[in-house]
């Protein structure tokens, strides 16, 4: 509430988050909804088969997750479902793309726990960790090449997810727990929801898409269309328009006065 009193506007990334702000913190007239921006596939990244061949993914059914690794990600519930999924389709592979936060010991311990879990279940060659920073262009290609994206967050109050947004923008069929942001963007057939902290729920959802690849493909197409108008250029223009509506003078970028007291 203190921050809102000092602000001309408060930005929310979904109407649901805006409602939470209004009902919990009683800021309504100054709440503006501007969606999370996404990077759309580039001309270079559109040859999916070539990317899969380069990554060594040809002939695999790739499930992917990405982002900074920490315990709230819920990746262990996906790993627990992998043995059953491999029994249905031996092509299944699960790639965890990303590294623990450099300053987080919890993230490093969590990564070690995930590797131990995969080993104990006998799927350490099926669950693959890309534990490094992946540049944006490379990450976009990896997501484009994946068959399914999963965001199994364990907490409901996650108001935005750049990882889920990017996967949807690449047209990747996505599965997620019903955290706040996912509930806003995965509606109307754009993906599937699973229960929090439930390997069985993920297995059921993934089994459905293994048996119905047509439904999986349709979800990816709907997701890509939904995200098309959320490219960074369009989102940036919404911020510019909002800033222009304020009474505060805007600095002229590149001018010698760019660092004046109005910034």
C-alpha positions in Angstrom: 0.0 0.0 0.0 2.9 2.4 0.8 4.4 1.7 -2.6 1.1 2.3 -4.4 0.6 5.6 -2.6 4.0 6.7 -4.0 3.2 5.4 -7.5 1.3 7.0 -10.4 0.5 3.5 -11.7 0.9 -0.1 -10.5 1.5 -2.6 -13.2 0.0 -6.1 -13.1 0.8 -8.7 -15.8 -2.6 -10.4 -15.7 -6.2 -9.4 -14.9 -6.1 -12.0 -12.1 -3.1 -10.3 -10.5 -4.9 -7.0 -10.8 -7.9 -8.3 -8.9 -5.6 -9.6 -6.2 -4.0 -6.2 -5.9 -7.4 -4.6 -5.7 -8.9 -7.0 -3.2 -5.9 -7.4 -1.0 -4.2 -3.9 -1.1 -7.1 -1.8 -2.2 -5.4 -0.2 -5.1 -7.8 -0.2 -8.1 -7.9 3.0 -10.1 -4.1 3.0 -10.6 -3.7 -0.7 -11.5 -2.9 -1.2 -15.2 -2.6 -4.6 -16.9 0.3 -5.0 -19.3 1.2 -8.6 -20.2 4.5 -10.3 -19.8 6.6 -9.8 -23.0 7.9 -12.7 -25.1 10.5 -13.3 -27.8 8.9 -14.7 -30.9 10.6 -17.4 -33.0 13.1 -15.9 -35.4 13.7 -16.9 -39.0 16.9 -18.7 -37.9 15.0 -20.8 -35.3 12.2 -22.0 -37.4 13.9 -25.2 -38.8 12.8 -27.4 -35.9 14.1 -30.7 -37.4 17.6 -29.2 -38.0 17.7 -27.9 -34.4 16.6 -31.3 -33.0 19.3 -33.0 -35.0 22.0 -30.5 -33.8 20.9 -31.1 -30.1 20.8 -34.8 -30.5 17.1 -34.9 -29.9 16.0 -36.6 -33.2 13.9 -39.6 -32.4 13.2 -38.4 -28.9 10.0 -37.2 -27.3 11.3 -34.2 -25.3 9.8 -32.9 -22.2 11.5 -29.7 -21.1 11.6 -27.3 -18.1 13.9 -24.3 -17.8 14.8 -21.4 -15.5 16.9 -20.8 -12.4 16.8 -24.0 -10.3 15.3 -23.8 -6.9 13.0 -26.0 -4.8 9.8 -24.2 -5.6 10.1 -25.4 -9.3 8.7 -28.8 -8.4 10.8 -30.7 -11.0 10.9 -33.8 -8.7 7.3 -34.5 -9.4 8.0 -34.8 -13.1 11.0 -37.0 -12.5 8.9 -39.4 -10.4 6.5 -39.8 -13.3 9.3 -40.5 -15.9 9.6 -44.3 -15.3 5.9 -44.8 -16.1 6.0 -42.6 -19.1 9.1 -44.3 -20.5 7.2 -47.6 -20.1 4.5 -46.1 -22.4 6.9 -44.5 -24.9 10.6 -45.3 -24.8 11.3 -42.1 -26.7 10.5 -39.9 -23.6 13.3 -37.7 -22.3 13.1 -35.0 -19.6 15.5 -32.1 -20.0 16.0 -29.6 -17.1 17.6 -26.5 -18.7 19.2 -24.0 -16.4 21.4 -23.7 -13.3 21.0 -23.0 -9.7 21.2 -19.3 -8.7 24.9 -18.7 -8.1 24.3 -17.3 -4.7 21.8 -20.0 -3.6 23.0 -23.0 -1.7 19.4 -24.2 -1.6 19.4 -24.4 -5.4 22.6 -26.3 -5.5 21.3 -28.8 -2.9 18.0 -29.1 -4.9 19.9 -29.9 -8.1 21.8 -32.6 -6.3 18.6 -34.0 -4.9 17.1 -34.2 -8.4 20.1 -36.0 -9.7 19.9 -38.5 -6.8 16.2 -39.0 -7.4 16.7 -39.8 -11.1 19.5 -42.2 -10.2 17.4 -44.0 -7.6 14.6 -44.4 -10.1 16.9 -45.8 -12.8 16.2 -42.9 -15.2 19.5 -40.9 -14.8 20.1 -41.4 -18.6 16.5 -40.3 -19.3 16.5 -37.2 -17.1 19.1 -34.8 -18.5 20.4 -31.7 -16.8 21.8 -28.8 -18.8 23.1 -27.0 -15.7 24.5 -23.9 -17.3 23.4 -20.5 -18.4 21.8 -20.7 -21.8 21.8 -17.5 -24.0 18.3 -16.4 -25.1 18.7 -17.4 -28.8 19.8 -20.8 -27.9 17.1 -21.2 -25.3 14.5 -20.2 -27.8 15.7 -22.9 -30.2 15.7 -25.5 -27.4 12.1 -24.7 -26.5 11.1 -24.7 -30.1 12.6 -28.2 -30.5 10.8 -29.6 -27.4 7.6 -31.6 -27.6 6.2 -30.5 -24.3 7.0 -27.9 -21.7 6.2 -28.4 -18.0 6.1 -25.8 -15.2 5.2 -27.8 -12.1 5.6 -25.0 -9.6 4.7 -26.0 -6.0 3.2 -22.6 -4.9 0.0 -21.0 -6.2 1.1 -17.4 -5.7 3.3 -17.0 -8.8 2.2 -13.9 -10.6 4.3 -14.2 -13.7 6.4 -16.8 -15.4 8.8 -15.8 -18.2 9.7 -19.5 -18.8 6.0 -20.5 -19.4 5.5 -17.4 -21.5 8.5 -18.1 -23.7 7.5 -21.7 -24.2 4.0 -20.8 -25.3 5.4 -18.2 -27.7 7.5 -20.9 -29.4 4.3 -22.9 -29.8 5.3 -25.6 -27.3 2.3 -27.5 -25.7 2.6 -26.7 -22.0 1.5 -28.4 -18.8 1.5 -26.5 -15.5 0.2 -26.5 -12.0 -2.6 -23.9 -11.5 -0.4 -21.1 -10.1 -1.8 -17.6 -10.7 0.0 -16.8 -13.9 -0.7 -20.2 -15.5 -4.4 -19.8 -14.7 -4.5 -16.6 -16.7 -2.7 -17.9 -19.8 -3.3 -21.6 -20.2 -7.1 -21.4 -20.4 -9.2 -22.4 -23.5 -7.2 -25.4 -24.6 -3.8 -23.7 -24.7 -2.4 -26.3 -22.3 -3.2 -28.6 -19.4 -3.3 -28.1 -15.7 -2.0 -30.6 -13.1 -2.4 -30.8 -9.4 0.3 -29.3 -7.1 3.0 -31.7 -5.9 1.5 -34.7 -7.8 3.6 -37.0 -10.0 0.4 -39.0 -10.7 -1.4 -35.9 -12.0 1.5 -35.1 -14.4 1.7 -38.7 -15.5 -2.0 -38.6 -16.3 -1.8 -35.4 -18.3 1.3 -36.5 -20.2 -0.2 -39.9 -20.9 -3.2 -38.2 -22.5 -0.9 -36.2 -24.8 1.2 -39.3 -25.7 -2.0 -41.0 -26.8 -3.5 -37.9 -28.4 -0.7 -36.1 -30.3 -3.3 -34.2 -32.2 -4.6 -32.5 -29.0 -1.0 -31.8 -28.0 -0.3 -30.1 -31.3 -3.5 -28.1 -31.2 -2.6 -26.8 -27.7 0.8 -25.6 -29.0 -0.8 -23.8 -31.9 -3.4 -22.0 -29.7 -0.6 -21.0 -27.3 1.5 -19.5 -30.1 -1.5 -17.5 -31.4 -2.3 -16.2 -27.9 1.2 -15.0 -27.4 1.7 -13.4 -30.8 0.5 -9.9 -29.6 2.7 -10.1 -26.5 6.0 -9.7 -28.3 8.4 -7.3 -26.6 7.9 -4.5 -29.1 4.1 -4.5 -28.6 4.5 -4.7 -24.8 7.1 -1.9 -24.9 4.7 0.3 -26.7 2.1 -0.2 -24.0 4.6 0.9 -21.4 5.5 4.0 -23.5 1.8 4.8 -23.9 1.2 4.6 -20.2 4.3 6.7 -19.4 3.1 9.3 -21.9 -0.2 9.5 -20.1 1.5 10.6 -16.9 2.2 14.2 -16.0 5.9 13.5 -15.4 8.1 14.8 -18.3 9.9 12.0 -20.1 13.6 12.2 -20.7 14.8 12.4 -24.3 17.0 9.3 -24.7 20.5 10.3 -25.8 20.2 13.9 -25.0 22.7 15.6 -22.8 19.9 16.2 -20.2 19.1 12.5 -19.9 20.3 12.4 -16.3 18.4 15.4 -15.0 16.3 15.5 -11.8 13.1 14.4 -13.6 14.2 10.8 -14.1 
